[in-house]
Structures are given as C-alpha cells and as structure tokens.
Amino acid sequence: YMCLERELFTFVAPSQCAPEGNERELEADLLAPKLSDYSRVRIRYNKNISCHTKKKKKKKKKKKNKKKKKKNENERRRH
C-alpha cells in the first residue's frame, strides 16, 4: 500500500509546471503526511527535475518553429 501512495505522489506536479497547479499541490499535501519526510524530499527532488526537463524541451521546439515561420514570412514579403 505504501508503494502505491508513493507512485501517486511522484505523479503530482509542482505548481510552477502545471497550469492547474493549485489543485495538484493540494493532492500532494494530502498524501505527504502518510509518507516519511526522507522519501517525501527525494520524491519532490526527482519530480522537479523531470518537470523542468519537459518544460525546456517544449520551449526549444516552439522557438524553432517560430523562427522558421518568421523566415518564411520574410521571404514571401521580399518576393
């Protein structure tokens, strides 16, 4: 049963990364007292890393697409 609770807690995203962050933060607070402090800290640490890496990848892809679109628009205007 403890293992299942830990998996649920790892699935909860911090408010910085999720648009519905407040709801997910409440879920974490409800699950947190059931876990030990040590495991809770480690889970939060891993969770933040995975969230930040996902954010960076999404931003890079969006920036590349925007640059390509701008170049195409400029070429069309020149012609």
PEVENRA-V989967 format. One record per residue. RES is the residue in three letters. PHI is phi in radians with two decimals (999 if undefined). PSI is psi in whole degrees, -180 to 180 (* if undefined). Layout:
res->[RES & RES]
phi->[PHI & PHI]
psi->[PSI & PSI]
This chain:
res->[TYR & MET & CYS & LEU & GLU & ARG & GLU & LEU & PHE & THR & PHE & VAL & ALA & PRO & SER & GLN & CYS & ALA & PRO & GLU & GLY & ASN & GLU & ARG & GLU & LEU & GLU & ALA & ASP & LEU & LEU & ALA & PRO & LYS & LEU & SER & ASP & TYR & SER & ARG & VAL & ARG & ILE & ARG & TYR & ASN & LYS & ASN & ILE & SER & CYS & HIS & THR & LYS & LYS & LYS & LYS & LYS & LYS & LYS & LYS & LYS & LYS & LYS & ASN & LYS & LYS & LYS & LYS & LYS & LYS & ASN & GLU & ASN & GLU & ARG & ARG & ARG & HIS]
phi->[999 & -1.08 & -1.12 & -1.09 & -1.11 & -1.13 & -1.10 & -1.09 & -1.18 & -1.16 & -1.31 & -1.36 & -1.63 & -1.20 & -1.10 & -1.13 & -1.69 & -1.71 & -1.12 & -1.67 & -1.13 & -1.07 & -1.12 & -1.22 & -1.14 & -1.09 & -1.02 & -1.10 & -1.14 & -1.23 & -1.41 & -0.99 & -1.05 & -1.34 & -1.72 & -1.34 & -1.05 & -1.10 & -1.16 & -1.11 & -1.12 & -1.13 & -1.13 & -1.07 & -1.10 & -1.13 & -1.07 & -1.11 & -1.07 & -1.08 & -1.21 & -1.15 & -1.15 & -1.10 & -1.04 & -1.05 & -1.07 & -1.11 & -1.09 & -1.05 & -1.09 & -1.13 & -1.08 & -1.06 & -1.11 & -1.11 & -1.09 & -1.09 & -1.10 & -1.08 & -1.07 & -1.08 & -1.12 & -1.12 & -1.09 & -1.12 & -1.15 & -1.12 & -1.26]
psi->[-39 & -36 & -42 & -42 & -39 & -41 & -42 & -41 & -36 & -29 & -17 & 127 & 147 & 158 & -26 & -32 & -32 & 138 & -38 & 52 & -38 & -42 & -43 & -33 & -39 & -41 & -43 & -42 & -34 & -38 & -29 & -46 & -24 & -20 & 161 & 157 & -40 & -50 & -35 & -43 & -44 & -40 & -44 & -41 & -48 & -40 & -44 & -40 & -50 & -37 & -44 & -39 & -39 & -43 & -48 & -44 & -43 & -43 & -45 & -45 & -42 & -42 & -44 & -44 & -41 & -42 & -44 & -42 & -42 & -43 & -44 & -41 & -42 & -42 & -41 & -40 & -40 & -44 & *]
